[in-house]
Amino acid sequence: MTITPMRPHTIQPTRTARADHVGPMRLDWLTYGELAIAIHAAGIPAKANSLTVDQIKALAVAGIARLGLTEIYRINEQWRAANTVDCDTTYHGEIRRLWGSHKREETAVTLGYRLECAIKRGEVTP
């Protein structure tokens, strides 16, 4: 499956720059947070800790196909904004709205980070 990216690797993450690029998608262009959102969108299985890196990659690709990169970038921005707010009811409500629960957020972020590290180590092709 070929996914079209919205930004080249050399451009820093800005919303306008990402929309300019057309070509094959590489997962190493995404942050672990963006990967976590894609993985969450695909649906995290009950035994997420036992997933292989290739299975995590398949979840990320499925999530990107489901939401599209523009939506993943938008949700990531909302998540980042929620994390800069003091821990009050607004923060907890936003996390619940974006992820469903703190546990689901934690699981998705852990899987996204595992995938990012595996890509950087060359254990899986981006």
Backbone as XML, in Angstrom:
<?xml version="1.0"?>
<chain id="A" units="angstrom">
  <residue number="1" name="MET">
    <atom name="N" x="0.841" y="-1.172" z="0.000"/>
    <atom name="CA" x="0.000" y="0.000" z="0.000"/>
    <atom name="C" x="0.886" y="1.234" z="0.000"/>
  </residue>
  <residue number="2" name="THR">
    <atom name="N" x="0.618" y="2.165" z="-0.889"/>
    <atom name="CA" x="1.354" y="3.418" z="-0.941"/>
    <atom name="C" x="0.481" y="4.512" z="-0.349"/>
  </residue>
  <residue number="3" name="ILE">
    <atom name="N" x="1.062" y="5.267" z="0.563"/>
    <atom name="CA" x="0.348" y="6.368" z="1.199"/>
    <atom name="C" x="1.043" y="7.657" z="0.792"/>
  </residue>
  <residue number="4" name="THR">
    <atom name="N" x="0.279" y="8.632" z="0.401"/>
    <atom name="CA" x="0.843" y="9.896" z="-0.041"/>
    <atom name="C" x="1.057" y="10.813" z="1.156"/>
  </residue>
  <residue number="5" name="PRO">
    <atom name="N" x="2.311" y="11.272" z="1.380"/>
    <atom name="CA" x="2.566" y="12.163" z="2.516"/>
    <atom name="C" x="2.150" y="13.594" z="2.204"/>
  </residue>
  <residue number="6" name="MET">
    <atom name="N" x="2.153" y="14.379" z="3.236"/>
    <atom name="CA" x="1.788" y="15.774" z="3.070"/>
    <atom name="C" x="2.947" y="16.695" z="3.370"/>
  </residue>
  <residue number="7" name="ARG">
    <atom name="N" x="4.123" y="16.144" z="3.611"/>
    <atom name="CA" x="5.295" y="16.984" z="3.845"/>
    <atom name="C" x="6.560" y="16.184" z="3.525"/>
  </residue>
  <residue number="8" name="PRO">
    <atom name="N" x="7.588" y="16.805" z="2.980"/>
    <atom name="CA" x="8.852" y="16.105" z="2.781"/>
    <atom name="C" x="9.612" y="16.015" z="4.101"/>
  </residue>
  <residue number="9" name="HIS">
    <atom name="N" x="10.528" y="15.078" z="4.173"/>
    <atom name="CA" x="11.274" y="14.807" z="5.398"/>
    <atom name="C" x="12.073" y="16.006" z="5.875"/>
  </residue>
  <residue number="10" name="THR">
    <atom name="N" x="12.540" y="16.837" z="4.966"/>
    <atom name="CA" x="13.422" y="17.937" z="5.335"/>
    <atom name="C" x="12.696" y="19.141" z="5.926"/>
  </residue>
  <residue number="11" name="ILE">
    <atom name="N" x="11.400" y="19.205" z="5.810"/>
    <atom name="CA" x="10.653" y="20.352" z="6.320"/>
    <atom name="C" x="10.203" y="20.077" z="7.740"/>
  </residue>
  <residue number="12" name="GLN">
    <atom name="N" x="10.386" y="21.050" z="8.611"/>
    <atom name="CA" x="9.939" y="20.924" z="9.993"/>
    <atom name="C" x="8.416" y="20.890" z="10.029"/>
  </residue>
  <residue number="13" name="PRO">
    <atom name="N" x="7.844" y="20.273" z="11.062"/>
    <atom name="CA" x="6.393" y="20.115" z="11.093"/>
    <atom name="C" x="5.636" y="21.434" z="11.190"/>
  </residue>
  <residue number="14" name="THR">
    <atom name="N" x="5.158" y="21.888" z="10.067"/>
    <atom name="CA" x="4.246" y="23.027" z="10.035"/>
    <atom name="C" x="3.050" y="22.590" z="9.218"/>
  </residue>
  <residue number="15" name="ARG">
    <atom name="N" x="1.921" y="23.071" z="9.555"/>
    <atom name="CA" x="0.699" y="22.620" z="8.890"/>
    <atom name="C" x="0.664" y="22.998" z="7.416"/>
  </residue>
  <residue number="16" name="THR">
    <atom name="N" x="1.192" y="24.143" z="7.043"/>
    <atom name="CA" x="1.134" y="24.535" z="5.642"/>
    <atom name="C" x="2.133" y="23.756" z="4.806"/>
  </residue>
  <residue number="17" name="ALA">
    <atom name="N" x="3.305" y="23.482" z="5.332"/>
    <atom name="CA" x="4.321" y="22.769" z="4.564"/>
    <atom name="C" x="3.897" y="21.336" z="4.277"/>
  </residue>
  <residue number="18" name="ARG">
    <atom name="N" x="3.200" y="20.711" z="5.195"/>
    <atom name="CA" x="2.806" y="19.321" z="5.023"/>
    <atom name="C" x="1.840" y="19.134" z="3.863"/>
  </residue>
  <residue number="19" name="ALA">
    <atom name="N" x="1.051" y="20.103" z="3.561"/>
    <atom name="CA" x="0.045" y="19.959" z="2.521"/>
    <atom name="C" x="0.645" y="20.084" z="1.126"/>
  </residue>
  <residue number="20" name="ASP">
    <atom name="N" x="1.916" y="20.493" z="1.013"/>
    <atom name="CA" x="2.522" y="20.747" z="-0.286"/>
    <atom name="C" x="3.143" y="19.518" z="-0.943"/>
  </residue>
  <residue number="21" name="HIS">
    <atom name="N" x="3.478" y="18.494" z="-0.177"/>
    <atom name="CA" x="4.254" y="17.383" z="-0.705"/>
    <atom name="C" x="3.354" y="16.284" z="-1.256"/>
  </residue>
  <residue number="22" name="VAL">
    <atom name="N" x="3.759" y="15.747" z="-2.407"/>
    <atom name="CA" x="3.065" y="14.604" z="-2.991"/>
    <atom name="C" x="4.113" y="13.577" z="-3.352"/>
  </residue>
  <residue number="23" name="GLY">
    <atom name="N" x="3.887" y="12.321" z="-2.995"/>
    <atom name="CA" x="4.818" y="11.243" z="-3.285"/>
    <atom name="C" x="4.611" y="10.121" z="-2.304"/>
  </residue>
  <residue number="24" name="PRO">
    <atom name="N" x="5.489" y="9.119" z="-2.311"/>
    <atom name="CA" x="5.323" y="7.983" z="-1.410"/>
    <atom name="C" x="5.496" y="8.388" z="0.053"/>
  </residue>
  <residue number="25" name="MET">
    <atom name="N" x="4.713" y="7.791" z="0.907"/>
    <atom name="CA" x="4.742" y="8.086" z="2.350"/>
    <atom name="C" x="5.793" y="7.238" z="3.036"/>
  </residue>
  <residue number="26" name="ARG">
    <atom name="N" x="6.468" y="7.837" z="3.999"/>
    <atom name="CA" x="7.422" y="7.117" z="4.836"/>
    <atom name="C" x="7.021" y="7.353" z="6.281"/>
  </residue>
  <residue number="27" name="LEU">
    <atom name="N" x="6.892" y="6.275" z="7.026"/>
    <atom name="CA" x="6.483" y="6.396" z="8.420"/>
    <atom name="C" x="7.509" y="7.136" z="9.260"/>
  </residue>
  <residue number="28" name="ASP">
    <atom name="N" x="8.779" y="7.150" z="8.820"/>
    <atom name="CA" x="9.792" y="7.855" z="9.604"/>
    <atom name="C" x="9.645" y="9.376" z="9.492"/>
  </residue>
  <residue number="29" name="TRP">
    <atom name="N" x="8.715" y="9.853" z="8.695"/>
    <atom name="CA" x="8.421" y="11.277" z="8.631"/>
    <atom name="C" x="7.439" y="11.693" z="9.703"/>
  </residue>
  <residue number="30" name="LEU">
    <atom name="N" x="6.843" y="10.722" z="10.395"/>
    <atom name="CA" x="5.849" y="11.008" z="11.421"/>
    <atom name="C" x="6.477" y="10.969" z="12.809"/>
  </residue>
  <residue number="31" name="THR">
    <atom name="N" x="5.947" y="11.769" z="13.706"/>
    <atom name="CA" x="6.388" y="11.727" z="15.102"/>
    <atom name="C" x="5.745" y="10.529" z="15.783"/>
  </residue>
  <residue number="32" name="TYR">
    <atom name="N" x="6.258" y="10.164" z="16.952"/>
    <atom name="CA" x="5.641" y="9.031" z="17.647"/>
    <atom name="C" x="4.215" y="9.374" z="18.065"/>
  </residue>
  <residue number="33" name="GLY">
    <atom name="N" x="3.927" y="10.645" z="18.307"/>
    <atom name="CA" x="2.565" y="11.051" z="18.628"/>
    <atom name="C" x="1.623" y="10.853" z="17.447"/>
  </residue>
  <residue number="34" name="GLU">
    <atom name="N" x="2.078" y="11.213" z="16.255"/>
    <atom name="CA" x="1.275" y="11.006" z="15.054"/>
    <atom name="C" x="1.096" y="9.516" z="14.785"/>
  </residue>
  <residue number="35" name="LEU">
    <atom name="N" x="2.148" y="8.735" z="15.016"/>
    <atom name="CA" x="2.031" y="7.288" z="14.880"/>
    <atom name="C" x="1.032" y="6.730" z="15.895"/>
  </residue>
  <residue number="36" name="ALA">
    <atom name="N" x="1.069" y="7.244" z="17.119"/>
    <atom name="CA" x="0.148" y="6.788" z="18.166"/>
    <atom name="C" x="-1.300" y="7.053" z="17.757"/>
  </residue>
  <residue number="37" name="ILE">
    <atom name="N" x="-1.567" y="8.198" z="17.178"/>
    <atom name="CA" x="-2.920" y="8.537" z="16.738"/>
    <atom name="C" x="-3.362" y="7.590" z="15.626"/>
  </residue>
  <residue number="38" name="ALA">
    <atom name="N" x="-2.468" y="7.305" z="14.691"/>
    <atom name="CA" x="-2.798" y="6.370" z="13.607"/>
    <atom name="C" x="-3.078" y="4.974" z="14.164"/>
  </residue>
  <residue number="39" name="ILE">
    <atom name="N" x="-2.255" y="4.534" z="15.101"/>
    <atom name="CA" x="-2.438" y="3.214" z="15.714"/>
    <atom name="C" x="-3.770" y="3.160" z="16.451"/>
  </residue>
  <residue number="40" name="HIS">
    <atom name="N" x="-4.070" y="4.196" z="17.187"/>
    <atom name="CA" x="-5.341" y="4.265" z="17.918"/>
    <atom name="C" x="-6.521" y="4.223" z="16.950"/>
  </residue>
  <residue number="41" name="ALA">
    <atom name="N" x="-6.414" y="4.918" z="15.830"/>
    <atom name="CA" x="-7.497" y="4.950" z="14.844"/>
    <atom name="C" x="-7.748" y="3.579" z="14.231"/>
  </residue>
  <residue number="42" name="ALA">
    <atom name="N" x="-6.708" y="2.767" z="14.143"/>
    <atom name="CA" x="-6.854" y="1.433" z="13.570"/>
    <atom name="C" x="-7.515" y="0.467" z="14.544"/>
  </residue>
  <residue number="43" name="GLY">
    <atom name="N" x="-7.443" y="0.789" z="15.823"/>
    <atom name="CA" x="-8.011" y="-0.102" z="16.837"/>
    <atom name="C" x="-6.917" y="-0.919" z="17.500"/>
  </residue>
  <residue number="44" name="ILE">
    <atom name="N" x="-6.726" y="-0.676" z="18.764"/>
    <atom name="CA" x="-5.665" y="-1.356" z="19.505"/>
    <atom name="C" x="-6.219" y="-2.665" z="20.070"/>
  </residue>
  <residue number="45" name="PRO">
    <atom name="N" x="-5.568" y="-3.783" z="19.782"/>
    <atom name="CA" x="-6.046" y="-5.057" z="20.316"/>
    <atom name="C" x="-5.858" y="-5.154" z="21.832"/>
  </residue>
  <residue number="46" name="ALA">
    <atom name="N" x="-6.567" y="-6.070" z="22.446"/>
    <atom name="CA" x="-6.536" y="-6.222" z="23.902"/>
    <atom name="C" x="-5.132" y="-6.512" z="24.430"/>
  </residue>
  <residue number="47" name="LYS">
    <atom name="N" x="-4.373" y="-7.341" z="23.747"/>
    <atom name="CA" x="-3.027" y="-7.703" z="24.203"/>
    <atom name="C" x="-1.985" y="-6.928" z="23.390"/>
  </residue>
  <residue number="48" name="ALA">
    <atom name="N" x="-2.026" y="-5.617" z="23.518"/>
    <atom name="CA" x="-1.161" y="-4.746" z="22.720"/>
    <atom name="C" x="0.319" y="-4.948" z="23.016"/>
  </residue>
  <residue number="49" name="ASN">
    <atom name="N" x="0.663" y="-5.308" z="24.244"/>
    <atom name="CA" x="2.075" y="-5.468" z="24.600"/>
    <atom name="C" x="2.735" y="-6.646" z="23.888"/>
  </residue>
  <residue number="50" name="SER">
    <atom name="N" x="1.937" y="-7.576" z="23.387"/>
    <atom name="CA" x="2.508" y="-8.741" z="22.715"/>
    <atom name="C" x="2.639" y="-8.545" z="21.198"/>
  </residue>
  <residue number="51" name="LEU">
    <atom name="N" x="2.285" y="-7.372" z="20.699"/>
    <atom name="CA" x="2.378" y="-7.116" z="19.260"/>
    <atom name="C" x="3.835" y="-7.037" z="18.811"/>
  </residue>
  <residue number="52" name="THR">
    <atom name="N" x="4.104" y="-7.563" z="17.614"/>
    <atom name="CA" x="5.427" y="-7.395" z="17.015"/>
    <atom name="C" x="5.497" y="-6.012" z="16.387"/>
  </residue>
  <residue number="53" name="VAL">
    <atom name="N" x="6.693" y="-5.582" z="16.055"/>
    <atom name="CA" x="6.864" y="-4.271" z="15.426"/>
    <atom name="C" x="6.169" y="-4.244" z="14.069"/>
  </residue>
  <residue number="54" name="ASP">
    <atom name="N" x="6.207" y="-5.345" z="13.340"/>
    <atom name="CA" x="5.519" y="-5.394" z="12.049"/>
    <atom name="C" x="4.003" y="-5.270" z="12.224"/>
  </residue>
  <residue number="55" name="GLN">
    <atom name="N" x="3.457" y="-5.850" z="13.281"/>
    <atom name="CA" x="2.029" y="-5.711" z="13.551"/>
    <atom name="C" x="1.679" y="-4.272" z="13.933"/>
  </residue>
  <residue number="56" name="ILE">
    <atom name="N" x="2.560" y="-3.634" z="14.692"/>
    <atom name="CA" x="2.338" y="-2.231" z="15.059"/>
    <atom name="C" x="2.384" y="-1.368" z="13.801"/>
  </residue>
  <residue number="57" name="LYS">
    <atom name="N" x="3.333" y="-1.657" z="12.916"/>
    <atom name="CA" x="3.435" y="-0.909" z="11.654"/>
    <atom name="C" x="2.153" y="-1.076" z="10.841"/>
  </residue>
  <residue number="58" name="ALA">
    <atom name="N" x="1.626" y="-2.290" z="10.788"/>
    <atom name="CA" x="0.386" y="-2.540" z="10.039"/>
    <atom name="C" x="-0.773" y="-1.735" z="10.627"/>
  </residue>
  <residue number="59" name="LEU">
    <atom name="N" x="-0.814" y="-1.627" z="11.962"/>
    <atom name="CA" x="-1.848" y="-0.810" z="12.602"/>
    <atom name="C" x="-1.693" y="0.656" z="12.205"/>
  </residue>
  <residue number="60" name="ALA">
    <atom name="N" x="-0.462" y="1.155" z="12.211"/>
    <atom name="CA" x="-0.215" y="2.552" z="11.849"/>
    <atom name="C" x="-0.640" y="2.829" z="10.411"/>
  </residue>
  <residue number="61" name="VAL">
    <atom name="N" x="-0.291" y="1.941" z="9.501"/>
    <atom name="CA" x="-0.656" y="2.114" z="8.091"/>
    <atom name="C" x="-2.176" y="2.082" z="7.939"/>
  </residue>
  <residue number="62" name="ALA">
    <atom name="N" x="-2.833" y="1.158" z="8.651"/>
    <atom name="CA" x="-4.300" y="1.074" z="8.587"/>
    <atom name="C" x="-4.940" y="2.342" z="9.153"/>
  </residue>
  <residue number="63" name="GLY">
    <atom name="N" x="-4.389" y="2.871" z="10.235"/>
    <atom name="CA" x="-4.921" y="4.100" z="10.828"/>
    <atom name="C" x="-4.754" y="5.297" z="9.931"/>
  </residue>
  <residue number="64" name="ILE">
    <atom name="N" x="-3.618" y="5.375" z="9.235"/>
    <atom name="CA" x="-3.384" y="6.463" z="8.285"/>
    <atom name="C" x="-4.375" y="6.357" z="7.133"/>
  </residue>
  <residue number="65" name="ALA">
    <atom name="N" x="-4.599" y="5.131" z="6.662"/>
    <atom name="CA" x="-5.557" y="4.929" z="5.570"/>
    <atom name="C" x="-6.973" y="5.297" z="6.020"/>
  </residue>
  <residue number="66" name="ARG">
    <atom name="N" x="-7.277" y="5.029" z="7.271"/>
    <atom name="CA" x="-8.627" y="5.304" z="7.785"/>
    <atom name="C" x="-8.882" y="6.800" z="7.978"/>
  </residue>
  <residue number="67" name="LEU">
    <atom name="N" x="-7.931" y="7.491" z="8.623"/>
    <atom name="CA" x="-8.128" y="8.905" z="8.949"/>
    <atom name="C" x="-7.591" y="9.864" z="7.899"/>
  </residue>
  <residue number="68" name="GLY">
    <atom name="N" x="-6.502" y="9.492" z="7.268"/>
    <atom name="CA" x="-5.795" y="10.411" z="6.380"/>
    <atom name="C" x="-4.810" y="11.241" z="7.187"/>
  </residue>
  <residue number="69" name="LEU">
    <atom name="N" x="-3.748" y="11.664" z="6.554"/>
    <atom name="CA" x="-2.703" y="12.396" z="7.261"/>
    <atom name="C" x="-3.165" y="13.747" z="7.786"/>
  </residue>
  <residue number="70" name="THR">
    <atom name="N" x="-3.995" y="14.436" z="7.044"/>
    <atom name="CA" x="-4.461" y="15.748" z="7.496"/>
    <atom name="C" x="-5.177" y="15.632" z="8.837"/>
  </residue>
  <residue number="71" name="GLU">
    <atom name="N" x="-6.028" y="14.639" z="8.971"/>
    <atom name="CA" x="-6.761" y="14.443" z="10.218"/>
    <atom name="C" x="-5.822" y="14.008" z="11.343"/>
  </residue>
  <residue number="72" name="ILE">
    <atom name="N" x="-4.842" y="13.187" z="11.033"/>
    <atom name="CA" x="-3.869" y="12.770" z="12.051"/>
    <atom name="C" x="-3.095" y="13.989" z="12.549"/>
  </residue>
  <residue number="73" name="TYR">
    <atom name="N" x="-2.671" y="14.859" z="11.650"/>
    <atom name="CA" x="-1.959" y="16.066" z="12.059"/>
    <atom name="C" x="-2.852" y="16.959" z="12.926"/>
  </residue>
  <residue number="74" name="ARG">
    <atom name="N" x="-4.126" y="17.090" z="12.546"/>
    <atom name="CA" x="-5.064" y="17.921" z="13.299"/>
    <atom name="C" x="-5.274" y="17.374" z="14.712"/>
  </residue>
  <residue number="75" name="ILE">
    <atom name="N" x="-5.494" y="16.081" z="14.822"/>
    <atom name="CA" x="-5.694" y="15.472" z="16.139"/>
    <atom name="C" x="-4.434" y="15.595" z="16.979"/>
  </residue>
  <residue number="76" name="ASN">
    <atom name="N" x="-3.280" y="15.423" z="16.361"/>
    <atom name="CA" x="-2.017" y="15.552" z="17.090"/>
    <atom name="C" x="-1.867" y="16.960" z="17.665"/>
  </residue>
  <residue number="77" name="GLU">
    <atom name="N" x="-2.248" y="17.967" z="16.899"/>
    <atom name="CA" x="-2.179" y="19.343" z="17.397"/>
    <atom name="C" x="-3.113" y="19.540" z="18.585"/>
  </residue>
  <residue number="78" name="GLN">
    <atom name="N" x="-4.314" y="18.967" z="18.517"/>
    <atom name="CA" x="-5.252" y="19.061" z="19.641"/>
    <atom name="C" x="-4.690" y="18.363" z="20.875"/>
  </residue>
  <residue number="79" name="TRP">
    <atom name="N" x="-4.093" y="17.210" z="20.672"/>
    <atom name="CA" x="-3.511" y="16.448" z="21.783"/>
    <atom name="C" x="-2.367" y="17.226" z="22.421"/>
  </residue>
  <residue number="80" name="ARG">
    <atom name="N" x="-1.500" y="17.792" z="21.584"/>
    <atom name="CA" x="-0.380" y="18.585" z="22.103"/>
    <atom name="C" x="-0.891" y="19.781" z="22.891"/>
  </residue>
  <residue number="81" name="ALA">
    <atom name="N" x="-1.927" y="20.434" z="22.379"/>
    <atom name="CA" x="-2.508" y="21.584" z="23.085"/>
    <atom name="C" x="-3.097" y="21.142" z="24.422"/>
  </residue>
  <residue number="82" name="ALA">
    <atom name="N" x="-3.763" y="19.997" z="24.439"/>
    <atom name="CA" x="-4.347" y="19.489" z="25.695"/>
    <atom name="C" x="-3.261" y="19.193" z="26.714"/>
  </residue>
  <residue number="83" name="ASN">
    <atom name="N" x="-2.103" y="18.743" z="26.267"/>
    <atom name="CA" x="-1.010" y="18.414" z="27.182"/>
    <atom name="C" x="-0.319" y="19.645" z="27.747"/>
  </residue>
  <residue number="84" name="THR">
    <atom name="N" x="-0.579" y="20.814" z="27.171"/>
    <atom name="CA" x="0.028" y="22.037" z="27.701"/>
    <atom name="C" x="-0.880" y="22.736" z="28.711"/>
  </residue>
  <residue number="85" name="VAL">
    <atom name="N" x="-2.106" y="22.253" z="28.845"/>
    <atom name="CA" x="-3.071" y="22.817" z="29.789"/>
    <atom name="C" x="-2.814" y="22.215" z="31.173"/>
  </residue>
  <residue number="86" name="ASP">
    <atom name="N" x="-3.031" y="23.019" z="32.208"/>
    <atom name="CA" x="-2.924" y="22.478" z="33.562"/>
    <atom name="C" x="-3.875" y="21.305" z="33.715"/>
  </residue>
  <residue number="87" name="CYS">
    <atom name="N" x="-3.500" y="20.387" z="34.577"/>
    <atom name="CA" x="-4.331" y="19.197" z="34.803"/>
    <atom name="C" x="-5.603" y="19.583" z="35.534"/>
  </residue>
  <residue number="88" name="ASP">
    <atom name="N" x="-6.596" y="19.961" z="34.773"/>
    <atom name="CA" x="-7.899" y="20.293" z="35.331"/>
    <atom name="C" x="-8.953" y="19.497" z="34.577"/>
  </residue>
  <residue number="89" name="THR">
    <atom name="N" x="-10.198" y="19.807" z="34.806"/>
    <atom name="CA" x="-11.261" y="19.053" z="34.148"/>
    <atom name="C" x="-11.245" y="19.235" z="32.633"/>
  </residue>
  <residue number="90" name="THR">
    <atom name="N" x="-10.789" y="20.387" z="32.150"/>
    <atom name="CA" x="-10.693" y="20.603" z="30.703"/>
    <atom name="C" x="-9.689" y="19.637" z="30.101"/>
  </residue>
  <residue number="91" name="TYR">
    <atom name="N" x="-8.525" y="19.487" z="30.737"/>
    <atom name="CA" x="-7.491" y="18.570" z="30.256"/>
    <atom name="C" x="-8.013" y="17.139" z="30.226"/>
  </residue>
  <residue number="92" name="HIS">
    <atom name="N" x="-8.594" y="16.690" z="31.327"/>
    <atom name="CA" x="-9.076" y="15.309" z="31.411"/>
    <atom name="C" x="-10.200" y="15.061" z="30.412"/>
  </residue>
  <residue number="93" name="GLY">
    <atom name="N" x="-11.065" y="16.045" z="30.235"/>
    <atom name="CA" x="-12.144" y="15.916" z="29.255"/>
    <atom name="C" x="-11.618" y="15.819" z="27.835"/>
  </residue>
  <residue number="94" name="GLU">
    <atom name="N" x="-10.599" y="16.604" z="27.524"/>
    <atom name="CA" x="-10.012" y="16.585" z="26.180"/>
    <atom name="C" x="-9.311" y="15.254" z="25.915"/>
  </residue>
  <residue number="95" name="ILE">
    <atom name="N" x="-8.575" y="14.751" z="26.880"/>
    <atom name="CA" x="-7.910" y="13.456" z="26.726"/>
    <atom name="C" x="-8.948" y="12.362" z="26.530"/>
  </residue>
  <residue number="96" name="ARG">
    <atom name="N" x="-10.008" y="12.398" z="27.309"/>
    <atom name="CA" x="-11.076" y="11.398" z="27.169"/>
    <atom name="C" x="-11.726" y="11.499" z="25.786"/>
  </residue>
  <residue number="97" name="ARG">
    <atom name="N" x="-11.926" y="12.725" z="25.296"/>
    <atom name="CA" x="-12.532" y="12.910" z="23.975"/>
    <atom name="C" x="-11.623" y="12.391" z="22.862"/>
  </residue>
  <residue number="98" name="LEU">
    <atom name="N" x="-10.326" y="12.662" z="22.966"/>
    <atom name="CA" x="-9.386" y="12.262" z="21.915"/>
    <atom name="C" x="-9.057" y="10.770" z="21.938"/>
  </residue>
  <residue number="99" name="TRP">
    <atom name="N" x="-8.894" y="10.213" z="23.137"/>
    <atom name="CA" x="-8.388" y="8.844" z="23.264"/>
    <atom name="C" x="-9.396" y="7.850" z="23.833"/>
  </residue>
  <residue number="100" name="GLY">
    <atom name="N" x="-10.381" y="8.314" z="24.545"/>
    <atom name="CA" x="-11.314" y="7.413" z="25.215"/>
    <atom name="C" x="-10.983" y="7.245" z="26.683"/>
  </residue>
  <residue number="101" name="SER">
    <atom name="N" x="-9.681" y="7.135" z="26.988"/>
    <atom name="CA" x="-9.222" y="7.018" z="28.374"/>
    <atom name="C" x="-7.717" y="7.259" z="28.421"/>
  </residue>
  <residue number="102" name="HIS">
    <atom name="N" x="-7.216" y="7.498" z="29.626"/>
    <atom name="CA" x="-5.763" y="7.665" z="29.778"/>
    <atom name="C" x="-5.030" y="6.364" z="29.454"/>
  </residue>
  <residue number="103" name="LYS">
    <atom name="N" x="-5.634" y="5.234" z="29.776"/>
    <atom name="CA" x="-5.014" y="3.934" z="29.490"/>
    <atom name="C" x="-4.854" y="3.730" z="27.983"/>
  </residue>
  <residue number="104" name="ARG">
    <atom name="N" x="-5.880" y="4.079" z="27.212"/>
    <atom name="CA" x="-5.788" y="3.938" z="25.753"/>
    <atom name="C" x="-4.733" y="4.900" z="25.186"/>
  </residue>
  <residue number="105" name="GLU">
    <atom name="N" x="-4.680" y="6.104" z="25.751"/>
    <atom name="CA" x="-3.654" y="7.067" z="25.336"/>
    <atom name="C" x="-2.268" y="6.493" z="25.609"/>
  </residue>
  <residue number="106" name="GLU">
    <atom name="N" x="-2.070" y="6.000" z="26.812"/>
    <atom name="CA" x="-0.775" y="5.446" z="27.207"/>
    <atom name="C" x="-0.378" y="4.271" z="26.315"/>
  </residue>
  <residue number="107" name="THR">
    <atom name="N" x="-1.304" y="3.394" z="26.031"/>
    <atom name="CA" x="-1.010" y="2.235" z="25.180"/>
    <atom name="C" x="-0.645" y="2.670" z="23.771"/>
  </residue>
  <residue number="108" name="ALA">
    <atom name="N" x="-1.417" y="3.585" z="23.197"/>
    <atom name="CA" x="-1.138" y="4.054" z="21.839"/>
    <atom name="C" x="0.214" y="4.761" z="21.757"/>
  </residue>
  <residue number="109" name="VAL">
    <atom name="N" x="0.512" y="5.579" z="22.750"/>
    <atom name="CA" x="1.795" y="6.295" z="22.763"/>
    <atom name="C" x="2.957" y="5.317" z="22.898"/>
  </residue>
  <residue number="110" name="THR">
    <atom name="N" x="2.797" y="4.320" z="23.742"/>
    <atom name="CA" x="3.844" y="3.304" z="23.898"/>
    <atom name="C" x="4.086" y="2.567" z="22.583"/>
  </residue>
  <residue number="111" name="LEU">
    <atom name="N" x="3.021" y="2.187" z="21.906"/>
    <atom name="CA" x="3.168" y="1.492" z="20.617"/>
    <atom name="C" x="3.776" y="2.411" z="19.570"/>
  </residue>
  <residue number="112" name="GLY">
    <atom name="N" x="3.356" y="3.671" z="19.542"/>
    <atom name="CA" x="3.927" y="4.631" z="18.601"/>
    <atom name="C" x="5.417" y="4.826" z="18.833"/>
  </residue>
  <residue number="113" name="TYR">
    <atom name="N" x="5.805" y="4.887" z="20.100"/>
    <atom name="CA" x="7.215" y="5.049" z="20.432"/>
    <atom name="C" x="8.016" y="3.795" z="20.065"/>
  </residue>
  <residue number="114" name="ARG">
    <atom name="N" x="7.447" y="2.622" z="20.329"/>
    <atom name="CA" x="8.120" y="1.369" z="19.942"/>
    <atom name="C" x="8.361" y="1.340" z="18.441"/>
  </residue>
  <residue number="115" name="LEU">
    <atom name="N" x="7.350" y="1.760" z="17.662"/>
    <atom name="CA" x="7.493" y="1.762" z="16.206"/>
    <atom name="C" x="8.530" y="2.784" z="15.763"/>
  </residue>
  <residue number="116" name="GLU">
    <atom name="N" x="8.493" y="3.972" z="16.323"/>
    <atom name="CA" x="9.472" y="5.001" z="15.963"/>
    <atom name="C" x="10.895" y="4.519" z="16.247"/>
  </residue>
  <residue number="117" name="CYS">
    <atom name="N" x="11.113" y="3.923" z="17.406"/>
    <atom name="CA" x="12.452" y="3.418" z="17.762"/>
    <atom name="C" x="12.888" y="2.296" z="16.825"/>
  </residue>
  <residue number="118" name="ALA">
    <atom name="N" x="11.970" y="1.393" z="16.482"/>
    <atom name="CA" x="12.305" y="0.284" z="15.582"/>
    <atom name="C" x="12.672" y="0.801" z="14.197"/>
  </residue>
  <residue number="119" name="ILE">
    <atom name="N" x="11.978" y="1.828" z="13.736"/>
    <atom name="CA" x="12.294" y="2.422" z="12.434"/>
    <atom name="C" x="13.680" y="3.054" z="12.484"/>
  </residue>
  <residue number="120" name="LYS">
    <atom name="N" x="13.970" y="3.788" z="13.543"/>
    <atom name="CA" x="15.279" y="4.443" z="13.668"/>
    <atom name="C" x="16.423" y="3.447" z="13.776"/>
  </residue>
  <residue number="121" name="ARG">
    <atom name="N" x="16.149" y="2.292" z="14.400"/>
    <atom name="CA" x="17.179" y="1.254" z="14.513"/>
    <atom name="C" x="17.294" y="0.392" z="13.258"/>
  </residue>
  <residue number="122" name="GLY">
    <atom name="N" x="16.406" y="0.592" z="12.305"/>
    <atom name="CA" x="16.440" y="-0.171" z="11.082"/>
    <atom name="C" x="15.813" y="-1.563" z="11.195"/>
  </residue>
  <residue number="123" name="GLU">
    <atom name="N" x="15.027" y="-1.786" z="12.240"/>
    <atom name="CA" x="14.402" y="-3.090" z="12.453"/>
    <atom name="C" x="13.174" y="-3.286" z="11.577"/>
  </residue>
  <residue number="124" name="VAL">
    <atom name="N" x="12.627" y="-2.202" z="11.077"/>
    <atom name="CA" x="11.451" y="-2.247" z="10.202"/>
    <atom name="C" x="11.616" y="-1.145" z="9.171"/>
  </residue>
  <residue number="125" name="THR">
    <atom name="N" x="11.175" y="-1.418" z="7.947"/>
    <atom name="CA" x="11.302" y="-0.403" z="6.906"/>
    <atom name="C" x="10.224" y="0.652" z="7.082"/>
  </residue>
  <residue number="126" name="PRO">
    <atom name="N" x="10.603" y="1.907" z="6.891"/>
    <atom name="CA" x="9.628" y="2.989" z="7.080"/>
    <atom name="C" x="8.633" y="3.011" z="5.952"/>
  </residue>
</chain>
